[in-house]
């Protein structure tokens, strides 16, 4: 697939080869270490458990499920960031 960019992803102590769809990239940000944060145009719904606090007594009644809509944020290491910029930069 020509629209996939392959990069090294580290999860925990393991390293994987992962990919992202270049057509879904909407923004990138570079940090001071040369890492590139890639924000994708793919909305995901995430459900988390949060404490349910009674506002009258200020005590926890239990937990409630909260749904959040988030976008994928992928952090590329400096080496992969350099490759990504080379293949995606506009030369006009």
TIRO-2110 file (N, C-alpha, C; in Angstrom, 1 decimal):
// TIRO-2110
0.8, -1.2, 0.0, N, 1, A
0.0, 0.0, 0.0, CA, 1, A
0.9, 1.2, 0.0, C, 1, A
0.6, 2.1, -0.9, N, 2, A
1.5, 3.3, -1.1, CA, 2, A
1.1, 4.4, -0.1, C, 2, A
0.0, 4.3, 0.6, N, 3, A
-0.4, 5.4, 1.5, CA, 3, A
-0.1, 5.1, 2.9, C, 3, A
0.7, 4.0, 3.2, N, 4, A
1.1, 3.6, 4.5, CA, 4, A
2.5, 4.1, 4.8, C, 4, A
2.7, 4.6, 6.0, N, 5, A
4.1, 4.9, 6.5, CA, 5, A
4.4, 4.0, 7.6, C, 5, A
5.5, 3.2, 7.5, N, 6, A
5.9, 2.3, 8.5, CA, 6, A
6.9, 2.9, 9.4, C, 6, A
6.7, 2.6, 10.7, N, 7, A
7.6, 3.2, 11.7, CA, 7, A
7.8, 2.2, 12.9, C, 7, A
8.7, 2.5, 13.8, N, 8, A
9.0, 1.7, 14.9, CA, 8, A
8.1, 2.3, 16.1, C, 8, A
7.3, 1.4, 16.7, N, 9, A
6.5, 1.8, 17.8, CA, 9, A
7.0, 1.0, 19.1, C, 9, A
7.2, 1.6, 20.2, N, 10, A
7.6, 0.9, 21.4, CA, 10, A
6.5, 1.0, 22.4, C, 10, A
6.0, -0.2, 22.7, N, 11, A
5.0, -0.3, 23.7, CA, 11, A
5.5, -1.1, 24.9, C, 11, A
5.6, -0.5, 26.0, N, 12, A
6.2, -1.2, 27.2, CA, 12, A
7.7, -1.3, 26.9, C, 12, A
8.2, -2.5, 26.9, N, 13, A
9.6, -2.8, 26.6, CA, 13, A
9.8, -3.5, 25.2, C, 13, A
8.7, -3.7, 24.5, N, 14, A
8.7, -4.3, 23.2, CA, 14, A
8.7, -3.3, 22.1, C, 14, A
9.4, -3.6, 21.0, N, 15, A
9.4, -2.7, 19.8, CA, 15, A
8.6, -3.4, 18.7, C, 15, A
7.8, -2.7, 18.0, N, 16, A
7.0, -3.3, 16.9, CA, 16, A
7.2, -2.4, 15.7, C, 16, A
6.8, -3.0, 14.5, N, 17, A
6.7, -2.2, 13.3, CA, 17, A
5.2, -1.9, 13.1, C, 17, A
4.9, -0.6, 13.0, N, 18, A
3.5, -0.2, 12.9, CA, 18, A
3.4, 0.7, 11.7, C, 18, A
2.2, 1.0, 11.3, N, 19, A
2.0, 1.9, 10.1, CA, 19, A
0.8, 2.8, 10.4, C, 19, A
0.9, 3.9, 9.6, N, 20, A
-0.2, 4.9, 9.7, CA, 20, A
-0.6, 5.3, 8.2, C, 20, A
-1.8, 5.7, 8.0, N, 21, A
-2.3, 6.1, 6.7, CA, 21, A
-1.9, 7.6, 6.5, C, 21, A
-1.1, 7.8, 5.6, N, 22, A
-0.6, 9.2, 5.3, CA, 22, A
-1.8, 10.1, 5.0, C, 22, A
-2.8, 9.6, 4.3, N, 23, A
-4.0, 10.4, 3.9, CA, 23, A
-4.8, 10.9, 5.1, C, 23, A
-4.6, 10.3, 6.3, N, 24, A
-5.4, 10.7, 7.5, CA, 24, A
-4.7, 11.7, 8.4, C, 24, A
-3.5, 12.1, 8.0, N, 25, A
-2.7, 13.1, 8.8, CA, 25, A
-3.3, 14.5, 8.6, C, 25, A
-3.6, 15.1, 9.7, N, 26, A
-4.1, 16.5, 9.7, CA, 26, A
-3.2, 17.5, 10.2, C, 26, A
-2.2, 17.1, 11.1, N, 27, A
-1.3, 18.0, 11.8, CA, 27, A
-0.1, 17.3, 12.3, C, 27, A
1.0, 17.9, 12.3, N, 28, A
2.2, 17.3, 13.0, CA, 28, A
2.8, 18.4, 13.9, C, 28, A
3.5, 18.0, 14.9, N, 29, A
4.2, 18.9, 15.9, CA, 29, A
5.5, 18.2, 16.2, C, 29, A
6.6, 19.0, 16.2, N, 30, A
7.9, 18.6, 16.5, CA, 30, A
8.3, 19.0, 17.9, C, 30, A
8.8, 18.1, 18.7, N, 31, A
9.2, 18.5, 20.1, CA, 31, A
10.7, 18.8, 20.1, C, 31, A
11.3, 19.2, 21.2, N, 32, A
12.7, 19.6, 21.3, CA, 32, A
13.6, 18.4, 21.1, C, 32, A
13.2, 17.2, 21.3, N, 33, A
14.0, 16.0, 21.1, CA, 33, A
14.0, 15.5, 19.7, C, 33, A
13.3, 16.2, 18.8, N, 34, A
13.2, 15.7, 17.4, CA, 34, A
12.2, 14.7, 17.1, C, 34, A
11.4, 14.4, 18.1, N, 35, A
10.2, 13.5, 17.9, CA, 35, A
9.1, 14.3, 17.2, C, 35, A
8.3, 13.5, 16.4, N, 36, A
7.2, 14.1, 15.7, CA, 36, A
5.9, 13.6, 16.2, C, 36, A
5.0, 14.4, 16.6, N, 37, A
3.7, 14.0, 17.0, CA, 37, A
2.8, 14.1, 15.8, C, 37, A
2.2, 13.0, 15.4, N, 38, A
1.3, 13.0, 14.2, CA, 38, A
-0.1, 12.9, 14.7, C, 38, A
-1.0, 13.8, 14.3, N, 39, A
-2.4, 13.8, 14.7, CA, 39, A
-3.2, 13.3, 13.5, C, 39, A
-4.0, 12.3, 13.7, N, 40, A
-4.7, 11.7, 12.6, CA, 40, A
-6.2, 12.1, 12.6, C, 40, A
-6.8, 12.1, 11.4, N, 41, A
-8.2, 12.5, 11.3, CA, 41, A
-9.0, 11.2, 11.4, C, 41, A
-9.0, 10.6, 12.6, N, 42, A
-9.7, 9.3, 12.8, CA, 42, A
-10.3, 9.4, 14.2, C, 42, A
-11.5, 9.6, 14.3, N, 43, A
-12.2, 9.8, 15.6, CA, 43, A
-12.5, 8.4, 16.2, C, 43, A
-12.1, 8.2, 17.5, N, 44, A
-12.3, 7.0, 18.2, CA, 44, A
-13.1, 7.3, 19.5, C, 44, A
-13.9, 6.4, 19.9, N, 45, A
-14.6, 6.6, 21.2, CA, 45, A
-13.9, 5.8, 22.3, C, 45, A
-13.6, 6.4, 23.3, N, 46, A
-12.9, 5.8, 24.5, CA, 46, A
-13.8, 5.8, 25.7, C, 46, A
-14.0, 4.7, 26.3, N, 47, A
-14.8, 4.7, 27.5, CA, 47, A
-13.9, 4.5, 28.7, C, 47, A
-14.0, 5.4, 29.7, N, 48, A
-13.2, 5.3, 30.9, CA, 48, A
-14.1, 5.2, 32.1, C, 48, A
-13.6, 4.7, 33.2, N, 49, A
-14.3, 4.6, 34.5, CA, 49, A
-13.8, 5.8, 35.3, C, 49, A
-14.7, 6.6, 35.8, N, 50, A
-14.4, 7.7, 36.7, CA, 50, A
-15.2, 7.7, 37.9, C, 50, A
-14.6, 8.2, 39.0, N, 51, A
-15.4, 8.2, 40.3, CA, 51, A
-16.7, 9.0, 40.1, C, 51, A
-17.8, 8.5, 40.7, N, 52, A
-19.1, 9.2, 40.7, CA, 52, A
-19.2, 9.8, 42.1, C, 52, A
-19.1, 11.2, 42.2, N, 53, A
-19.1, 11.9, 43.5, CA, 53, A
-20.5, 12.5, 43.7, C, 53, A
-21.1, 12.3, 44.9, N, 54, A
-22.3, 12.9, 45.3, CA, 54, A
-22.0, 14.4, 45.6, C, 54, A
-22.6, 15.3, 44.9, N, 55, A
-22.3, 16.7, 45.1, CA, 55, A
-22.8, 17.2, 46.4, C, 55, A
-23.8, 16.6, 47.0, N, 56, A
-24.3, 17.1, 48.3, CA, 56, A
-23.4, 16.6, 49.4, C, 56, A
-23.0, 15.4, 49.4, N, 57, A
-22.1, 14.9, 50.5, CA, 57, A
-20.6, 14.9, 50.2, C, 57, A
-20.3, 15.1, 49.0, N, 58, A
-18.9, 15.1, 48.5, CA, 58, A
-18.2, 13.7, 48.7, C, 58, A
-19.0, 12.7, 48.7, N, 59, A
-18.5, 11.3, 48.9, CA, 59, A
-18.7, 10.5, 47.6, C, 59, A
-17.8, 9.6, 47.4, N, 60, A
-17.9, 8.7, 46.2, CA, 60, A
-19.0, 7.7, 46.3, C, 60, A
-19.9, 7.7, 45.3, N, 61, A
-21.0, 6.7, 45.3, CA, 61, A
-20.6, 5.4, 44.5, C, 61, A
-19.5, 5.5, 43.8, N, 62, A
-19.1, 4.4, 42.9, CA, 62, A
-18.4, 4.9, 41.7, C, 62, A
-18.5, 4.2, 40.6, N, 63, A
-17.9, 4.7, 39.4, CA, 63, A
-18.9, 4.8, 38.3, C, 63, A
-18.6, 5.7, 37.3, N, 64, A
-19.5, 5.9, 36.2, CA, 64, A
-18.7, 5.8, 34.9, C, 64, A
-19.3, 5.3, 33.9, N, 65, A
-18.6, 5.2, 32.6, CA, 65, A
-18.8, 6.5, 31.8, C, 65, A
-17.6, 7.0, 31.4, N, 66, A
-17.6, 8.3, 30.6, CA, 66, A
-17.1, 8.1, 29.2, C, 66, A
-17.8, 8.5, 28.2, N, 67, A
-17.4, 8.3, 26.8, CA, 67, A
-16.7, 9.6, 26.4, C, 67, A
-15.6, 9.4, 25.7, N, 68, A
-14.8, 10.6, 25.2, CA, 68, A
-14.5, 10.3, 23.7, C, 68, A
-14.6, 11.3, 22.9, N, 69, A
-14.2, 11.2, 21.5, CA, 69, A
-12.8, 11.7, 21.3, C, 69, A
-11.9, 10.9, 20.9, N, 70, A
-10.5, 11.3, 20.8, CA, 70, A
-10.0, 11.1, 19.4, C, 70, A
-8.8, 11.7, 19.0, N, 71, A
-8.1, 11.5, 17.8, CA, 71, A
-6.8, 10.7, 18.1, C, 71, A
-6.3, 9.9, 17.2, N, 72, A
-5.1, 9.2, 17.4, CA, 72, A
-3.9, 10.2, 17.3, C, 72, A
-3.0, 10.1, 18.3, N, 73, A
-1.8, 10.8, 18.3, CA, 73, A
-0.6, 9.8, 18.3, C, 73, A
0.2, 9.9, 17.3, N, 74, A
1.3, 8.9, 17.1, CA, 74, A
2.6, 9.7, 17.3, C, 74, A
3.5, 9.2, 18.2, N, 75, A
4.8, 9.8, 18.4, CA, 75, A
5.9, 9.0, 17.6, C, 75, A
6.5, 9.7, 16.6, N, 76, A
7.6, 9.1, 15.9, CA, 76, A
8.9, 9.5, 16.5, C, 76, A
9.8, 8.5, 16.5, N, 77, A
11.2, 8.8, 17.0, CA, 77, A
11.8, 9.7, 16.0, C, 77, A
13.0, 10.3, 16.4, N, 78, A
13.7, 11.3, 15.5, CA, 78, A
14.0, 10.7, 14.1, C, 78, A
14.5, 9.4, 14.1, N, 79, A
14.8, 8.8, 12.8, CA, 79, A
13.6, 8.7, 11.9, C, 79, A
12.5, 8.1, 12.4, N, 80, A
11.3, 8.0, 11.7, CA, 80, A
10.7, 9.3, 11.3, C, 80, A
10.8, 10.3, 12.2, N, 81, A
10.3, 11.7, 11.9, CA, 81, A
11.0, 12.3, 10.7, C, 81, A
12.3, 12.1, 10.6, N, 82, A
13.0, 12.6, 9.5, CA, 82, A
12.6, 12.0, 8.2, C, 82, A
12.4, 10.6, 8.2, N, 83, A
11.9, 9.9, 7.0, CA, 83, A
10.5, 10.4, 6.6, C, 83, A
9.6, 10.6, 7.6, N, 84, A
8.2, 11.0, 7.4, CA, 84, A
8.2, 12.4, 6.8, C, 84, A
9.0, 13.3, 7.3, N, 85, A
9.1, 14.7, 6.7, CA, 85, A
9.6, 14.7, 5.3, C, 85, A
10.6, 13.8, 5.0, N, 86, A
11.1, 13.8, 3.6, CA, 86, A
10.1, 13.3, 2.6, C, 86, A
9.3, 12.3, 3.0, N, 87, A
8.3, 11.8, 2.0, CA, 87, A
7.1, 12.6, 1.9, C, 87, A
6.8, 13.5, 2.9, N, 88, A
5.5, 14.2, 2.9, CA, 88, A
5.6, 15.7, 2.6, C, 88, A
6.9, 16.2, 2.6, N, 89, A
7.0, 17.7, 2.4, CA, 89, A
6.7, 18.1, 1.0, C, 89, A
6.0, 19.2, 0.9, N, 90, A
5.6, 19.7, -0.4, CA, 90, A
6.8, 20.4, -1.1, C, 90, A
7.1, 20.1, -2.3, N, 91, A
8.1, 20.7, -3.1, CA, 91, A
7.5, 21.4, -4.3, C, 91, A
7.3, 22.7, -4.1, N, 92, A
6.6, 23.4, -5.2, CA, 92, A
7.4, 24.4, -5.9, C, 92, A
END
